[in-house]
């Protein structure tokens, strides 16, 4: 039995994910998406060779930065709803079913690793502290009400995404998209999605340099508001 998610476009950003992409795409075969779009940043390993053996669309990332890959994928997608997953196997796809159910009550839904005081299996101490710090300043300065501002696992209507113009090319996009959606008076909620230990590969997030970029993006959002 496949889960019916035929209204949803799933975006996956990849860069040298040969150790995990097969695991991720094999797990997703249990879910009947409208489309799965891989935005690849010129991988030089077997990522694309493996991905091509599945029913996915592959596009080349045009600009630098994780945020630009997400924006490109969201703009390219043609499903009624948009969502995103990393390619390391840490995201649980069952959450998408729960998020889709919540769209009966809310305009968009965010997944959270920390809701109700839960933890991530893939966190280090530094990442855990950093995530809580950014969630605090996001809620305090941007008036969002979410429990995990840096876990980018949303479910958004395509038509609502087209109402906003996100610009962050960094992981600041995790904050910018829900922030911009909230500014156009869309209702939202976050639900628990326990982040699993990554199947393979190393995190591409640098706690210090990426943290500084995220902070700069949040300051820019605050000043614009």
C-alpha positions as CSV (number, residue, x, y, z in Angstrom):
1,X,0.0,0.0,0.0
2,X,1.3,3.4,-1.0
3,X,0.4,6.6,0.9
4,X,-1.5,9.0,-1.3
5,X,0.4,12.3,-1.5
6,X,-0.4,13.0,-5.1
7,X,-0.9,16.7,-4.5
8,X,2.6,17.2,-3.1
9,X,6.0,18.0,-4.8
10,X,8.9,16.9,-2.7
11,X,12.2,18.7,-3.1
12,X,15.6,17.2,-2.2
13,X,18.9,19.1,-2.4
14,X,21.9,16.9,-3.1
15,X,25.7,17.2,-3.2
16,X,27.7,14.0,-3.2
17,X,25.1,11.9,-1.5
18,X,26.0,8.5,-3.0
19,X,26.1,6.8,0.5
20,X,22.5,7.8,1.4
21,X,20.5,8.7,-1.6
22,X,19.5,5.1,-2.5
23,X,18.3,4.6,1.1
24,X,16.2,7.8,1.0
25,X,14.6,7.2,-2.5
26,X,13.9,3.5,-1.7
27,X,12.1,4.6,1.5
28,X,10.1,7.1,-0.5
29,X,8.8,4.5,-2.9
30,X,6.1,3.8,-0.2
31,X,4.7,7.3,-0.8
32,X,2.9,8.3,-4.0
33,X,4.0,11.9,-4.5
34,X,3.0,14.1,-7.4
35,X,6.7,14.4,-8.1
36,X,10.1,14.1,-6.4
37,X,12.6,16.8,-7.6
38,X,16.3,16.5,-6.9
39,X,18.2,19.8,-7.1
40,X,21.8,18.7,-7.5
41,X,24.9,20.9,-6.9
42,X,27.2,19.3,-9.5
43,X,27.8,16.1,-7.6
44,X,31.0,14.3,-8.6
45,X,30.2,10.9,-7.1
46,X,27.5,8.4,-8.0
47,X,24.6,10.5,-6.6
48,X,23.0,11.2,-10.0
49,X,23.6,7.7,-11.4
50,X,21.8,6.2,-8.4
51,X,19.0,8.8,-8.5
52,X,18.4,8.2,-12.2
53,X,17.3,4.6,-11.4
54,X,14.3,6.0,-9.6
55,X,11.2,7.9,-10.8
56,X,12.5,11.4,-10.0
57,X,13.2,14.7,-11.8
58,X,16.7,16.0,-11.6
59,X,17.7,19.6,-12.2
60,X,21.1,21.3,-11.8
61,X,21.4,23.9,-9.1
62,X,22.0,27.2,-10.8
63,X,23.3,29.4,-7.9
64,X,25.4,28.9,-4.8
65,X,24.0,28.1,-1.4
66,X,21.5,25.7,0.1
67,X,18.8,28.3,0.2
68,X,19.1,28.8,-3.6
69,X,18.6,25.1,-4.2
70,X,15.4,25.1,-2.2
71,X,14.0,28.2,-3.9
72,X,14.9,26.8,-7.3
73,X,13.2,23.5,-6.5
74,X,10.1,25.2,-5.1
75,X,9.8,27.5,-8.2
76,X,10.2,24.5,-10.5
77,X,7.7,22.3,-8.8
78,X,4.1,22.1,-10.1
79,X,2.3,20.2,-7.3
80,X,-0.4,21.9,-5.2
81,X,1.8,21.6,-2.1
82,X,5.5,21.8,-1.6
83,X,7.8,20.1,1.0
84,X,11.5,19.5,1.4
85,X,13.8,16.8,2.8
86,X,17.5,16.4,3.2
87,X,19.2,13.5,1.4
88,X,20.9,12.0,4.5
89,X,18.1,9.8,5.7
90,X,17.4,11.8,8.9
91,X,14.0,13.0,7.9
92,X,11.0,10.7,8.6
93,X,8.7,10.8,5.6
94,X,5.7,9.7,7.7
95,X,5.6,13.3,9.0
96,X,4.4,14.5,5.6
97,X,1.2,12.5,6.1
98,X,0.6,14.2,9.4
99,X,1.4,17.6,8.0
100,X,-1.0,17.1,5.1
101,X,-3.8,16.2,7.5
102,X,-3.1,19.5,9.4
103,X,-3.6,21.5,6.2
104,X,-7.4,21.0,6.7
105,X,-7.0,23.4,9.7
106,X,-4.0,25.6,8.8
107,X,-2.5,27.3,5.8
108,X,1.0,25.8,6.3
109,X,2.7,23.4,8.6
110,X,6.2,23.2,10.0
111,X,7.9,20.1,11.5
112,X,9.8,20.4,14.7
113,X,12.5,18.2,16.3
114,X,12.0,19.8,19.7
115,X,8.3,20.2,20.2
116,X,7.1,19.0,23.7
117,X,10.8,18.9,24.8
118,X,11.8,16.2,22.5
119,X,15.4,15.9,21.1
120,X,17.1,15.1,17.8
121,X,19.0,11.8,17.4
122,X,21.3,13.6,15.0
123,X,22.2,16.6,17.2
124,X,25.6,17.5,18.7
125,X,25.7,19.6,21.8
126,X,26.7,22.7,19.9
127,X,24.0,22.2,17.3
128,X,21.4,21.7,19.9
129,X,22.4,24.9,21.8
130,X,22.6,26.8,18.5
131,X,19.2,25.7,17.3
132,X,17.5,26.7,20.6
133,X,19.3,30.1,20.5
134,X,18.0,30.8,16.9
135,X,14.5,29.6,17.8
136,X,14.4,32.0,20.7
137,X,15.5,35.1,18.7
138,X,13.3,34.1,15.8
139,X,10.2,34.0,18.0
140,X,11.3,37.0,20.1
141,X,12.2,39.4,17.2
142,X,10.2,38.1,14.3
143,X,7.1,37.2,16.3
144,X,6.9,33.7,15.0
145,X,5.5,30.9,17.2
146,X,7.5,27.8,16.4
147,X,9.5,25.4,18.5
148,X,12.3,24.7,16.0
149,X,13.2,27.5,13.6
150,X,16.2,25.7,11.8
151,X,14.5,22.4,10.9
152,X,13.4,23.0,7.4
153,X,10.6,20.5,6.9
154,X,7.5,22.5,5.9
155,X,4.3,21.8,4.0
156,X,3.2,24.8,2.0
157,X,0.7,25.5,-0.8
158,X,2.4,26.3,-4.0
159,X,0.0,29.3,-4.5
160,X,1.1,30.6,-1.1
161,X,4.8,30.2,-1.8
162,X,4.2,32.4,-4.9
163,X,2.9,35.2,-2.7
164,X,6.3,35.7,-1.1
165,X,9.8,36.4,-2.5
166,X,12.4,34.7,-0.3
167,X,15.9,35.8,-1.0
168,X,18.2,34.0,1.5
169,X,20.7,31.7,-0.2
170,X,21.8,30.3,3.2
171,X,20.2,28.3,5.9
172,X,18.5,31.5,6.9
173,X,15.9,30.4,4.5
174,X,14.6,28.1,7.2
175,X,13.5,31.2,9.1
176,X,12.6,33.4,6.1
177,X,10.0,31.3,4.5
178,X,7.7,30.8,7.6
179,X,8.4,34.4,8.5
180,X,7.3,35.8,5.1
181,X,4.2,33.5,5.1
182,X,3.2,34.8,8.5
183,X,3.4,38.3,7.2
184,X,0.7,37.6,4.6
185,X,-1.5,36.5,7.5
186,X,-1.4,32.7,6.8
187,X,-2.2,30.5,9.7
188,X,0.4,27.8,10.8
189,X,1.3,25.2,13.3
190,X,4.3,23.1,14.1
191,X,4.1,19.3,14.8
192,X,6.6,16.9,16.1
193,X,8.9,15.0,13.7
194,X,11.8,13.3,15.4
195,X,15.0,13.7,13.5
196,X,16.6,10.3,13.0
197,X,20.4,9.6,13.1
198,X,21.5,10.3,9.6
199,X,21.9,7.2,7.5
200,X,25.2,8.2,6.0
201,X,27.4,11.2,5.2
202,X,28.5,14.2,7.2
203,X,26.6,17.3,8.0
204,X,27.2,20.1,5.5
205,X,26.4,22.8,8.1
206,X,29.3,24.6,9.8
207,X,28.1,25.6,13.2
208,X,30.1,28.9,13.3
209,X,30.2,30.2,9.8
210,X,26.6,29.2,8.9
211,X,25.4,30.4,12.3
212,X,26.8,33.8,11.5
213,X,25.1,33.9,8.1
214,X,21.8,32.8,9.7
215,X,22.1,35.6,12.3
216,X,22.8,38.2,9.6
217,X,19.7,37.0,7.7
218,X,17.5,37.3,10.8
219,X,18.8,40.8,11.5
220,X,18.0,41.8,7.9
221,X,14.5,40.4,8.3
222,X,14.0,42.3,11.6
223,X,15.3,45.6,10.1
224,X,13.0,45.2,7.1
225,X,10.0,44.6,9.4
